[in-house]
Amino acid sequence: MVEPGSARIRLKVHQQLATMHPADLADILEDLGRVERREIVSALDPETAALALSEADPSVQTAVVEAMHVERAADVLEEMAPDEAADILGDLPEERLQAVLEAMEEEDADEVRGLLAFKEDSAAGQAHFHTTGPYGGYISFLDRSSSDLGTFVIDPDINNARIVFYGTATASNASFEVGAGADIQFFESSSAGNSTILLRGNGGGTSLGTFGGTAGSANITVMGAEFPGTVGANLSFAYPGTAENATITINGASVTTFGANGGLARFDYSSSAGKSAITVNGGSNGGAGGCSGDR
């Protein structure tokens, strides 16, 4: 049983906390232990808690979100700017990260997913990422990270939407559907692994697959223009990129409208097709065929 006097004291403390400046609340959080931090944040409304966390040290932000109940953590992160929420979630253990994302409102979760950077030695697990518009995100995989068994979908015609692999990151066994106007890029020594990559021709911009790294044993499909008013996708290899053992299918356009080109694969500047298997298909319904070449 809660004593009436104790309840009044807690209510008074709660009221005082709610009137403090977020920076002062952040200072208090940084001076407290794990349990006390959780109690303080739990006593605040989600908006005030989010403001206080925004002012706190990154290590404190991560510790607080990790200690809170999943639903409460989701409520607080929904009140934060998406890039701030993504930074915090990116430092959580994978299981906790996915649990909080699942508890968030779908629109908020999708926006945050589109801004996640997977840190060194981290993995996406079996998570599903769906980037919607009009403004997409930037999902990056840093050195030694992996997209694992994740599913990544980028809707067409989203501004600045891209998925990027750095260092020795690998796409592993993930599945990628890259909508028109979006990019998937492999830099340095990164690899597409055994992933499945579909570059769509479903919008007004060109979807791009860019390799400075290796395509590994990936299965890559490059679509031509799929509907009236759309353009085909491009797959590009530049030094020191190599297609290695990938299976690449380049499809022609399905329509004959102006600008409706077929898919394109290009090998530039001393890049290599390796031992890849490349199939180039003609168009359908009178559309232009696919194209592969080097320069």
LOSE-604096 format. One record per atom (N, C-alpha, C, O): residue in three letters; x, y, z. Coordinates in steps of 0.1 Angstrom, whole numbers, plus 2048, in hexadecimal, padded with zeros to 3 digits. Each point is the difference from the previous one (the first is absolute). Layout:
% residues N
ALAXYZ/...
This chain:
% residues 295
MET8087F4800/MET7F880C800/MET80980D800/MET80A800807/VAL7F28097F1/VAL80880D7FF/VAL7FA80A80B/VAL7F4802800/GLU815803808/GLU7FC80980B/GLU7FC80D7F9/GLU8068057F7/PRO7EF80180E/PRO7FB80D7FA/PRO80B80B800/PRO8028077F6/GLY8067FA815/GLY80B809800/GLY80B7FE7F6/GLY8058097F9/SER7FE7EA804/SER80A7FD7F6/SER7FB8037F2/SER8078057F8/ALA7EC7F9806/ALA7FA8037F3/ALA80180F7FD/ALA8028047F5/ARG7FB804816/ARG80080F7FE/ARG80E8057FD/ARG8028097F8/ILE8087F080F/ILE80E8047FD/ILE8047FD7F2/ILE8068097F9/ARG7F67EB802/ARG8047FD7F2/ARG7F98097F6/ARG8068037F6/LEU7ED80180D/LEU7F98097F7/LEU80780D800/LEU8018067F5/LYS8047FF816/LYS80680D801/LYS80D7FF7F8/LYS80480A7F8/VAL8047EB80A/VAL80D7FF7F8/VAL7FD7FF7F1/VAL8078077F8/HIS7EE7F2804/HIS7FD7FF7F2/HIS7FC80E7FB/HIS8048037F4/GLN7F5805813/GLN7FC80D7FC/GLN80C8097FE/GLN8018087F7/GLN8097F7813/GLN80C8087FF/GLN8097FC7F4/GLN8058097F9/LEU7FC7EA804/LEU8087FC7F5/LEU7FA8057F3/LEU8078047F7/ALA7EC7FC808/ALA7F98047F3/ALA80280E7FD/ALA7FF8047F5/THR805805815/THR80280E7FE/THR80F8037FD/THR80380C7FD/MET8057EB804/MET80F8027FF/MET8048017F1/MET7F97FB7F7/HIS81180D806/HIS8058017F3/HIS8067F27FC/HIS8067F9808/PRO7F88037EB/PRO8057F37FC/PRO80F7FE802/PRO8057F5804/ALA8038157FB/ALA80F7FF802/ALA8027FD80F/ALA8097F8803/ASP7F080E806/ASP8017FD80E/ASP7FC7F1804/ASP8067F9808/LEU7EF8037F1/LEU7FC7F2802/LEU80B7F67FB/LEU8027F6806/ALA80480E7EF/ALA80A7F87FA/ALA80C7FF80A/ALA8067F5801/ASP7FE816805/ASP80A80080A/ASP7FD7F680C/ASP8097F9805/ILE7EA8077FF/ILE7FC7F780B/ILE8017F27FB/ILE8057F7808/LEU7F78067EC/LEU8007F27FB/LEU80F7FB800/LEU8027F5803/GLU8078147F9/GLU80E7FC7FF/GLU8067FD80D/GLU80A7F9801/ASP7F180C80A/ASP8057FE80D/ASP7FA7F5807/ASP8047FC80B/LEU7F17FE7F0/LEU7F97F5806/LEU8047F27FB/LEU8077FF7F6/GLY7F57F7812/GLY8037F27FC/GLY7F57FC7F6/GLY7F68077FD/ARG80B7EC7FF/ARG7F77FB7F6/ARG7F2800804/ARG7F78047F9/VAL8067F7813/VAL7F27FF805/VAL7FA80D802/VAL7F58037FD/GLU813807809/GLU7FB80D803/GLU7FD8077F3/GLU7F68087FF/ARG8127F67F7/ARG7FE8077F3/ARG7F27FB7FA/ARG7F88087FB/ARG8067EB806/ARG7F47FA7FA/ARG7F4806807/ARG7F68037FA/GLU80B7FE814/GLU7F4806807/GLU7FE80E7FD/GLU7F48047FF/ILE8168047FF/ILE7FF80E7FD/ILE7F98017F2/ILE7F68087FF/VAL80F7F17F7/VAL7FA8017F3/VAL7F27FB7FF/VAL7F88057F9/SER8057F180F/SER7F37FA801/SER7F680A806/SER7F47FF7FD/ALA81180A80B/ALA7F780A807/ALA7FD80B7F7/ALA7F7808803/LEU8107FA7F2/LEU7FE80B7F7/LEU7F67FC7F5/LEU7FF7F47FC/ASP7FA8167FE/ASP7F87FD7F4/ASP80A7FE7F5/ASP80C804800/PRO7F07F47F5/PRO8097FD7F6/PRO80780B7F9/PRO80C8007FD/GLU7ED80C801/GLU80680B7FA/GLU80C806808/GLU80A8037FB/THR7F37FF812/THR80A805809/THR80C7F6801/THR80C805800/ALA7F17EE801/ALA80B7F6801/ALA8098017F3/ALA80C7FF801/ALA7ED8037F4/ALA8088007F3/ALA80980C800/ALA80B7FF7FB/LEU7F080D809/LEU80880C801/LEU80C7FE809/LEU80B8057FD/ALA7F37F580E/ALA80B7FE80A/ALA80A7F67FA/ALA80C803801/LEU7F07F37F9/LEU8097F67FA/LEU8088067F5/LEU80C7FD7FE/SER7EE80C7FA/SER8078077F5/SER80C808805/SER80A8027F9/GLU7F5803814/GLU80B808806/GLU80A7F7807/GLU80B805804/ALA7F37EE7FE/ALA8087F8807/ALA80C7FA7F8/ALA7FF8007F4/ASP80B7FB813/ASP80B7FA7F9/ASP7FC7F37F9/ASP7F77F9805/PRO80E8047EF/PRO7FC7F47F8/PRO8007F3808/PRO7F77F87FE/SER81380680B/SER8007F4808/SER7F47FF809/SER7FB7F6803/VAL801816803/VAL7F5800809/VAL7F37FE7F8/VAL7F77F9805/GLN80880D7EF/GLN7F47FE7F8/GLN7FE7F17FD/GLN7F57FB802/THR8157FE7FA/THR7FF7F27FE/THR7FD7F880C/THR7F77F77FF/ALA80F80C80C/ALA7FD7F980D/ALA7F2802804/ALA7FA7F6805/VAL8018167FA/VAL7F2802804/VAL7F67F97F8/VAL7F77F9805/VAL80B8077ED/VAL7F67FA7F7/VAL8017F1802/VAL7F67F97FF/GLU816802804/GLU8027F1802/GLU7F97FB80C/GLU7FB7F5801/ALA80581480A/ALA7FA7FC80D/ALA7F1802800/ALA7FA7F9809/MET80080F7EF/MET7F2802800/MET7F87F57FB/MET8057F77F8/HIS7EE80880B/HIS7F77F67FA/HIS7FF8047F1/HIS80180B7FD/VAL7FE7EA7FB/VAL8008027F2/VAL7F680B7FB/VAL8038087F8/GLU7F17F680D/GLU7F58097FC/GLU80380F804/GLU7FD8097F8/ARG8087F8814/ARG80480E804/ARG80B8067F8/ARG80080C7FC/ALA80A7EC801/ALA80B8047F8/ALA7FB8047F2/ALA80580B7FB/ALA7F27EE7FF/ALA7FA8037F3/ALA7F980E801/ALA8018087F7/ASP7F77FA813/ASP7F980D802/ASP80980C800/ASP7FD80A7FA/VAL80E7F480E/VAL80A80B801/VAL8078037F3/VAL80180B7FC/LEU8037EA7FD/LEU8088027F4/LEU7F78067F5/LEU8058077F7/GLU7EE7F6809/GLU7F78067F6/GLU7FF80F801/GLU7FC8077F7/GLU8087FE815/GLU7FF80F802/GLU80D8067FC/GLU80180D800/MET8097EB7FD/MET80D8067FD/MET8018027F1/MET7F97FA7F8/ALA81180E803/ALA8038017F2/ALA8047F27FB/ALA8087F9807/PRO7F48037ED/PRO8037F37FB/PRO80F7FD800/PRO8047F5803/ASP8058157F9/ASP80E7FD800/ASP8067FE80E/ASP8097F8802/GLU7F180F808/GLU8057FD80E/GLU7FB7F2805/GLU8087F9806/ALA7EC8047F7/ALA7FB7F3803/ALA8087F57FA/ALA8037F6806/ALA80180C7ED/ALA8087F67F9/ALA80D7FE806/ALA8067F5801/ASP801816803/ASP80D800807/ASP7FF7F780C/ASP8097F9803/ILE7ED809805/ILE7FE7F980D/ILE7FE7F17FD/ILE8077F8806/LEU7F08057F1/LEU7FC7F37FD/LEU80C7F87FA/LEU8027F4803/GLY8068137F6/GLY80C7FA7F9/GLY80A7FB80A/GLY8087F77FC/ASP7F880E810/ASP8097FB80A/ASP7FB7F5809/ASP8077FC809/LEU7EC8007F5/LEU7FA7F6808/LEU8037F27FB/LEU8047FF7F4/PRO7FC7F7815/PRO8017F27FB/PRO7F57FD7F6/PRO7F5806801/GLU80E7F27F5/GLU7F77FD7F5/GLU7F27FC805/GLU7F68057FA/GLU8097F280F/GLU7F37FC805/GLU7F880B806/GLU7F48017FD/ARG81280780A/ARG7FA80C806/ARG7FB80A7F6/ARG7F5805800/LEU8147FD7F6/LEU7FE80A7F5/LEU7F37FB7F9/LEU7F78097FE/GLN8087EB7FE/GLN7F47FB7F9/GLN7F3801808/GLN7F68037FB/ALA80C7FA812/ALA7F4800809/ALA7FA80E801/ALA7F4802800/VAL815808801/VAL7FB80E801/VAL7FA8057F3/VAL7F6806800/LEU8107F67F5/LEU7FB8047F3/LEU7F27FA7FE/LEU7F78077FB/GLU8077ED809/GLU7F37F97FE/GLU7F6807809/GLU7F47FF7FD/ALA81080780E/ALA7F6806809/ALA7FD80E7FC/ALA7F6806805/MET8118007F2/MET7FE80E7FC/MET7F58007F5/MET7FD7F67FA/GLU7FC816805/GLU7F78017F5/GLU8067FD7F3/GLU80C8047FE/GLU7ED7F67F8/GLU8067FB7F4/GLU80780B7F8/GLU80B7FE7FB/GLU7EF80E804/GLU80580B7F8/GLU80D805807/GLU80A8027F9/ASP7F67FF814/ASP80C805807/ASP80C7F57FF/ASP80B8047FD/ALA7F17F0804/ALA80A7F57FF/ALA8067FF7F3/ALA80C7FF7FF/ASP7EC8037F6/ASP8068007F3/ASP80980B7FD/ASP80B7FE7FA/GLU7F280E80B/GLU80980B7FF/GLU80D7FE807/GLU80B8047FA/VAL7F47F7812/VAL80D7FD807/VAL8087F57FA/VAL80C8017FF/ARG7ED7F57FC/ARG8087F57F9/ARG8088067F5/ARG80B7FB7FD/GLY7EF80E7FC/GLY8078067F4/GLY80C808804/GLY8078057F7/LEU7FB7FE815/LEU80C808805/LEU80A7F8808/LEU80A805804/LEU7F37EE7FD/LEU8097F8809/LEU80E7FE7FA/LEU8017FE7F4/ALA809803814/ALA80D7FC7FC/ALA8047F4808/ALA80080080C/PHE8037F57ED/PHE8047F4808/PHE80F801803/PHE8088017F7/LYS7FB7FF816/LYS80D802804/LYS8097F47FD/LYS7FC7F67FB/GLU81180C808/GLU80A7F57FD/GLU7FC7F3808/GLU7FC80180B/ASP8057F47EE/ASP7FD7F3806/ASP7F27FE803/ASP7FC7F7808/SER7FA8117F3/SER7F27FE803/SER7F97F97F4/SER8067FF7F5/ALA7EE7FD80D/ALA7F87F97F5/ALA7F2804801/ALA7FB80480A/ALA7FE7FC7EA/ALA7F28047FF/ALA7F77F4804/ALA7F4802801/GLY8117F2801/GLY7F87F5804/GLY7F67FD7F5/GLY8038007F4/GLN7F07FD810/GLN7F67FD7F6/GLN7F680C7FF/GLN7F47FE7FC/ALA81080E807/ALA7F880B800/ALA7FB8047F2/ALA8067FD7F6/HIS7EE80A80A/HIS7FA8057F3/HIS80180F801/HIS7FB806809/PHE80B8007EC/PHE80180E7FF/PHE7F98057F4/PHE8037FB7F5/HIS7F380E80D/HIS7F98057F4/HIS80080F800/HIS7FA806809/THR80E8007EE/THR80280E7FF/THR7F58067F7/THR7FF7FD7F4/THR7F980C812/THR7F58077F8/THR80380E7FF/THR80A805806/GLY7EE8027F2/GLY80480E7FC/GLY7F780B807/GLY7F87FD809/PRO80A80F7F2/PRO8088047F5/PRO80F801803/PRO8088017F6/TYR7FC7FF817/TYR80E801803/TYR8057F3806/TYR7FB7FC80B/GLY80E7FD7EF/GLY8057F3805/GLY80B802809/GLY80480B804/GLY8037EA800/GLY80B801809/GLY80D7FB7FA/GLY8007FC7F4/TYR809803815/TYR80E7FC7FC/TYR8037F580A/TYR80480280B/ILE7FB7F17F0/ILE8047F5808/ILE80E7FC7FD/ILE8037FD7F4/SER806803815/SER80E7FD7FE/SER8057F5808/SER7FC7FE80C/PHE80D7FA7EE/PHE8067F4807/PHE80F803801/PHE8078017F6/LEU7FE800816/LEU80E804802/LEU8087F3801/LEU7FB7F57FF/ASP81280D802/ASP80A7F57FF/ASP7FC7F4808/ASP7FD80180C/ARG8037F37EE/ARG7FD7F3806/ARG7F27FE804/ARG7FC7F6807/SER7FB8137F5/SER7F27FF803/SER7F97F77F5/SER8067FE7F6/SER7EE7FE80C/SER7F97F87F7/SER7F18037FF/SER7FA80280A/SER8017FD7EA/SER7F18017FF/SER7F97F3802/SER7F47FF801/ASP8147F6801/ASP7FC7F3805/ASP7F47FB7F8/ASP8027FE7F4/LEU7F37FF812/LEU7F47FA7F9/LEU7F580B7FF/LEU7F57FC7FE/GLY80F810803/GLY7F680B7FF/GLY7FA8027F3/GLY8057FB7F5/THR7EF80B80B/THR7F98047F3/THR7FF80F7FF/THR7FB80780A/PHE80A7FF7EB/PHE80180E7FF/PHE7F88047F3/PHE8037FC7F5/VAL7F380D80D/VAL7F88057F5/VAL80080F800/VAL7FC80680A/ILE8078007EA/ILE80080E7FF/ILE7F58037F5/ILE8027FC7F5/ASP7F480C80F/ASP7F68047F6/ASP8068097F5/ASP80A806803/PRO7EF7FB7F2/PRO8068087F5/PRO7FF80F803/PRO7F7805807/ASP8128037F2/ASP7FF80E800/ASP80180680E/ASP7F980A803/ILE80F7F1805/ILE80380680E/ILE80D8077FF/ILE80A7FB7FB/ASN7F681280A/ASN80C8087FF/ASN80B7FB80A/ASN7FE7FD80B/ASN80E8017EF/ASN80C7FC808/ASN7FF7F3807/ASN8067FF80B/ALA7F37F87F0/ALA7FF7F3806/ALA80B7F77FB/ALA8027FF7F4/ARG8067FB816/ARG80A7F77FB/ARG8057F780C/ARG7FD80280B/ILE8097F37F0/ILE8057F680A/ILE80F7FE7FC/ILE8037FE7F4/VAL806804816/VAL80E8017FD/VAL8087F6809/VAL7FE80080C/PHE80B7F97EE/PHE8097F7807/PHE80F8057FF/PHE8058047F6/TYR8017FD816/TYR80E805801/TYR8097F5805/TYR7FC7F6806/GLY81180C7F9/GLY80A7F7806/GLY7FF7F27FB/GLY7FF7FD7F4/THR8007FA815/THR7FE7F27FD/THR7F17FB803/THR7FE7F4802/ALA7F98167FE/ALA7F27FC803/ALA7FB7F77F4/ALA8058017F5/THR7F17F780F/THR7FB7F77F6/THR7F0800800/THR7FA80280A/ALA8017FC7EA/ALA7F17FF7FF/ALA7FB7F2804/ALA7F47FE802/SER8157F97FF/SER7FE7F3805/SER7F47F97F8/SER8017FF7F4/ASN7F47FD813/ASN7F57F97F9/ASN7F4809800/ASN7F57FB7FF/ALA80D812801/ALA7F4809801/ALA7FA8017F2/ALA8057FC7F6/SER7EF80A80A/SER7F88037F4/SER7FE80F7FF/SER7FC806809/PHE8077FF7EB/PHE7FE80F7FE/PHE7F78027F3/PHE8037FB7F6/GLU7F380E80C/GLU7F98057F5/GLU80180F800/GLU7FB807808/VAL80D7FE7EE/VAL80480E7FF/VAL7F78077F6/VAL8017FD7F4/GLY7F680C810/GLY7F78077F8/GLY80780A7F7/GLY80C804803/ALA7ED8017F3/ALA80680A7F7/ALA80580C807/ALA7F9805809/GLY8128007F4/GLY80680C806/GLY8087FD80C/GLY807809805/ALA7FA7EB800/ALA8077FC80C/ALA80D7F97FC/ALA8027FC7F5/ASP808803814/ASP80D7FA7FE/ASP8027F580A/ASP7FC80180B/ILE80C7F57F0/ILE8067F6809/ILE80F8007FC/ILE8037FE7F5/GLN806805815/GLN80E8027FC/GLN8097F8809/GLN7FE7FE80C/PHE80C7FC7EE/PHE80A7F8807/PHE80E8077FD/PHE8058007F5/PHE801805816/PHE80D8067FF/PHE80B7F8807/PHE7FD7F6807/GLU80F80E7F6/GLU80C7FA806/GLU8007F17FE/GLU8007FB7F5/SER8017FD816/SER8007F17FE/SER7F37FA804/SER8007F4803/SER7F58137FC/SER7F37FA804/SER7FC7F77F5/SER8048007F5/SER7F27F780F/SER7FB7F67F7/SER7F17FE800/SER7FA80280B/ALA8017FB7E9/ALA7F17FD800/ALA7FD7F2805/ALA7F57FC801/GLY8167FC802/GLY7FE7F3806/GLY7F77F77F7/GLY8027FF7F4/ASN7F47FB813/ASN7F77F77F9/ASN7F28077FF/ASN7F67F97FF/SER80A814801/SER7F3807801/SER7F97FF7F2/SER8057FC7F6/THR7EE80980B/THR7F88017F4/THR7FD80F7FF/THR7FA806809/ILE8098007EB/ILE7FF80E7FE/ILE7F78027F4/ILE8037FC7F5/LEU7F280C80C/LEU7F78037F5/LEU80080F7FE/LEU7FC808809/LEU80A7FD7EC/LEU80080E7FD/LEU7F48037F7/LEU7FF7FB7F4/ARG7F780C811/ARG7F38027F9/ARG80180B7F6/ARG80880A801/GLY7EF7F57F5/GLY7FE80B7F6/GLY7F2805801/GLY7F88007F7/ASN804804815/ASN7F2803804/ASN7FE80E803/ASN7F6803807/GLY8128067F4/GLY7FE80E803/GLY8078097F7/GLY8067FC7F6/GLY7FA81180C/GLY80680A7F7/GLY80F802802/GLY8068067F7/GLY8007F4813/GLY80E801802/GLY8067F27FE/GLY7FA7F6800/THR81480A7FE/THR8077F47FD/THR8047F980E/THR807807807/SER7F57ED7FB/SER8067F980C/SER80E7FB7FC/SER8027FC7F5/LEU807805815/LEU80E7FD7FD/LEU8067F6809/LEU7FD80080C/GLY80A7F67EF/GLY8087F7807/GLY80F8037FD/GLY8047FF7F5/THR803806815/THR80E8057FD/THR80A7F7808/THR7FF7FF80C/PHE80B7FC7ED/PHE80A7F7806/PHE80E8057FE/PHE8058017F5/GLY801803817/GLY80E802800/GLY8067F4808/GLY80C7FE800/GLY7EB7FB806/GLY8037F3807/GLY7FD7F57F7/GLY8028007F4/THR7FA7F5812/THR7FD7F37F8/THR7F17FC801/THR7FA80280A/ALA8017F97EB/ALA7F37FB800/ALA7FF7F2806/ALA7F57FB801/GLY8167FF803/GLY8007F3806/GLY7F87F57F8/GLY8037FF7F4/SER7F47FA812/SER7F87F67F9/SER7F1805800/SER7F77F7800/ALA8078167FF/ALA7F3805801/ALA7F87FD7F3/ALA8067FD7F5/ASN7ED80380C/ASN7F77FF7F5/ASN7FA80E7FE/ASN7F8805808/ILE80C8017EC/ILE7FC80E7FE/ILE7F88017F3/ILE8037FB7F6/THR7F180B80C/THR7F78037F4/THR7FF80F7FE/THR7FD807809/VAL8067FD7EA/VAL7FF80E7FC/VAL7F48017F7/VAL8007FB7F5/MET7F680C810/MET7F38027F8/MET80180B7F6/MET80680B803/GLY7F47F47F1/GLY7FE80B7F7/GLY7F3807805/GLY7FA7FD80A/ALA80280D7EE/ALA7F4808804/ALA7F47F6801/ALA7FE7F97F6/GLU7FB808815/GLU7F57F7802/GLU7F28057FD/GLU7F77F97FC/PHE808815804/PHE7F38067FE/PHE80280C7F7/PHE80B8057FF/PRO7EA8007FB/PRO80180D7F9/PRO80680B809/PRO7FB80280B/GLY80E8067F0/GLY80680B807/GLY80B7FC80A/GLY805809807/THR8007EA7F8/THR80B7FC809/THR80C7FE7F7/THR8007FF7F4/VAL80C7FF813/VAL80C7FE7F9/VAL8077F3806/VAL7FC7FC80C/GLY80D7FE7ED/GLY8067F4804/GLY80B80380B/GLY80480B802/ALA8007EA804/ALA80A80080B/ALA80E7FF7FA/ALA8027FB7F5/ASN808809813/ASN80E7FF7FC/ASN8087F880B/ASN7FF80280C/LEU80A7F57EF/LEU80A7F9808/LEU80D8047FC/LEU8047FF7F4/SER805806815/SER80D8067FC/SER80B7FA808/SER7FF80080D/PHE80C7FC7ED/PHE80C7FB807/PHE80B80A7FC/PHE8038027F4/ALA804803816/ALA80B8097FE/ALA80C7FB808/ALA7FE7F980B/TYR80E8097F0/TYR80C7FB807/TYR80080380F/TYR7FD80B804/PRO8067EB804/PRO8057F27FD/PRO7F47F6801/PRO8027F5803/GLY7F28107FA/GLY7F47F7801/GLY8017F47F7/GLY8058017F5/THR7F57F480F/THR7FF7F47F8/THR7F27F9802/THR7FB80080B/ALA8007FA7EB/ALA7F47F9801/ALA8027F2806/ALA7F67FA804/GLU8168027FD/GLU8057F4806/GLU7F87F47FB/GLU8007FC7F4/ASN7F77FD815/ASN7F97F47FC/ASN7F18037FF/ASN7F87F7802/ALA8048167FC/ALA7F2803801/ALA7F97FB7F3/ALA8057FE7F6/THR7EE80180C/THR7F77FD7F5/THR7F880D7FD/THR7F8804809/ILE80A8017EB/ILE7FA80D7FD/ILE7F67FF7F4/ILE8047FA7F5/THR7F080A80D/THR7F68007F5/THR7FC80E7FD/THR7FC808809/ILE8057FC7EA/ILE7FD80E7FC/ILE7F47FF7F7/ILE8017FA7F5/ASN7F480C80F/ASN7F47FF7F9/ASN7FD80C7F7/ASN80480B804/GLY7F57F37F1/GLY7FC80C7F8/GLY7F4806805/GLY7FA7FC80B/ALA80280F7EE/ALA7F4808805/ALA7F37F87FC/ALA8007F87F7/SER7F680B811/SER7F37F97FE/SER7F680A7F9/SER7F57FC7FD/VAL810810800/VAL7F780A7F9/VAL8088077F6/VAL80C7FF7FF/THR7ED8097F8/THR8078077F5/THR7FF80F801/THR8038077F7/THR7F87FE815/THR7FF80E801/THR80D807800/THR80B7FA802/PHE7F58137FB/PHE80D8087FE/PHE8087FF80D/PHE7FC80280B/GLY8117FB7F3/GLY80A7FF80B/GLY8007F2807/GLY8077FE809/ALA7F07F97F2/ALA7FF7F3807/ALA80B7F77FB/ALA7FE7F87F7/ASN80E80980F/ASN80B7F87FC/ASN8017F3807/ASN7F97FE80B/GLY80F7F97F0/GLY8027F3807/GLY80A80180B/GLY80680B802/GLY7FC7EB806/GLY80A7FF80A/GLY80E8017FB/GLY8027FC7F4/LEU807809814/LEU80E8017FB/LEU80A7FB80B/LEU7FE80480B/ALA80C7F57F1/ALA80B7FC808/ALA80D8057F9/ALA8027FD7F5/ARG80680A813/ARG80C8067FA/ARG80C7FD809/ARG80080180C/PHE80B7FC7ED/PHE80D7FD807/PHE80A80B7FC/PHE8048017F4/ASP7FF808815/ASP80980B7FD/ASP80D7FF807/ASP8027FA80A/TYR80880D7F0/TYR80D803807/TYR8077F4806/TYR80180080D/SER8027F67EC/SER8077F4804/SER7F97F780A/SER8067F9808/SER7ED8097F9/SER7F87F7808/SER7FF7F27F9/SER8047FF7F4/SER7F67F7812/SER8017F37FB/SER7F27F9801/SER7F980180A/ALA8047F77EB/ALA7F47F8801/ALA8027F3807/ALA7F77F8803/GLY816805801/GLY8047F4807/GLY7FB7F47F9/GLY8017FE7F4/LYS7F97F8814/LYS7FA7F47FB/LYS7F1801800/LYS7F97F5801/SER8028177FF/SER7F1801801/SER7F97FB7F3/SER8067FE7F6/ALA7ED7FF80C/ALA7F87FC7F5/ALA7F680B7FD/ALA7F8804808/ILE8098027EC/ILE7F880B7FC/ILE7F77FD7F5/ILE8047FB7F5/THR7EF80780D/THR7F67FE7F6/THR7F980D7FC/THR7FC807809/VAL8047FC7EA/VAL7F980D7FC/VAL7F47FC7F8/VAL8017F97F6/ASN7F480C80E/ASN7F37FD7FA/ASN7FB80B7F7/ASN80280C803/GLY7F77F17F3/GLY7F980A7F8/GLY7F4806807/GLY7FC7FB80A/GLY7FF80F7F0/GLY7F4806806/GLY7F37F87FC/GLY8017F77F8/SER7F480D80F/SER7F37FA7FD/SER7F680B7FC/SER80280C803/ASN7F47F07F6/ASN7F680A7FB/ASN80680B7F8/ASN7FB80B7FF/GLY8107F17FA/GLY80680A7F7/GLY80A809807/GLY8068087FA/GLY7FD7F5813/GLY809808807/GLY80F7FE7FD/GLY8037F57FA/ALA806814809/ALA80E7FF7FD/ALA8067F5809/ALA7FC7FD80B/GLY80E7FC7EF/GLY8077F5807/GLY80A80580A/GLY80380C801/GLY8017EB808/GLY80B803809/GLY80D8027FA/GLY8017FD7F4/CYS809807813/CYS80D8037FA/CYS80B7FE80B/CYS7FE80480B/SER80D7F67F0/SER80C7FE809/SER80C8047F8/SER8017FC7F4/GLY80980B812/GLY80B8047F9/GLY80B805809/GLY7FF80080C/ASP80D8047EE/ASP80B805808/ASP80680C7F9/ASP7FC8037F5/ARG80D804813/ARG80780B7F9/ARG80D803808/ARG8078097FC/
